[in-house]
């Protein structure tokens, strides 16, 4: 959550994932947490803060549309379970 908070606070994009500092892949690119992994965690946290907050985000966020159109259908089953 700290990495997400920093990206949002600095108005940086979350679409291509959240970079993990000091972590490289085999091609020496910075590893990233993809949206389909961090968004369910974000919603769980919002639900812990307040059910109304999670509901508000679900009603007003365009992230689900983005994830579905980017071919991340597994997000739907994770959100349904959580």
HUFENUR-V58053 format. One record per backbone hydrogen bond with DSSP energy under -0.5 kcal/mol. NH is the residue of the N-H (numbers start at 1). CO is the residue of the C=O. E is the energy in kcal/mol with one decimal. If there is no record, write none. Layout:
nh = [NH NH]
co = [CO CO]
e = [E E]
//
This chain:
nh = [5 6 7 8 9 10 11 12 17 18 19 20 21 23 25 28 31 33 34 37 38 39 41 42 43 44 45 46 47 48 49 50 54 55 56 57 58 59 60 61 66 67 68 69 70 71 72 75 76 77 78 79 80 81 82]
co = [1 2 3 4 5 6 8 7 14 33 17 31 19 20 29 25 23 18 32 34 34 35 37 38 39 40 41 42 43 44 45 46 50 51 52 53 54 55 56 57 62 63 64 65 66 68 67 72 73 73 74 75 76 77 78]
e = [-2.7 -2.2 -2.0 -2.6 -2.8 -1.6 -1.9 -3.0 -1.7 -2.2 -0.6 -3.0 -0.7 -1.3 -2.4 -2.0 -3.0 -2.5 -0.7 -1.9 -1.8 -2.5 -0.7 -2.4 -2.5 -2.3 -2.3 -2.5 -2.4 -1.7 -2.0 -2.4 -1.9 -2.5 -2.4 -2.5 -2.6 -2.2 -2.0 -2.4 -2.1 -3.0 -2.5 -2.6 -1.8 -1.5 -2.5 -1.7 -1.4 -0.8 -1.9 -2.5 -2.1 -1.6 -1.4]
//
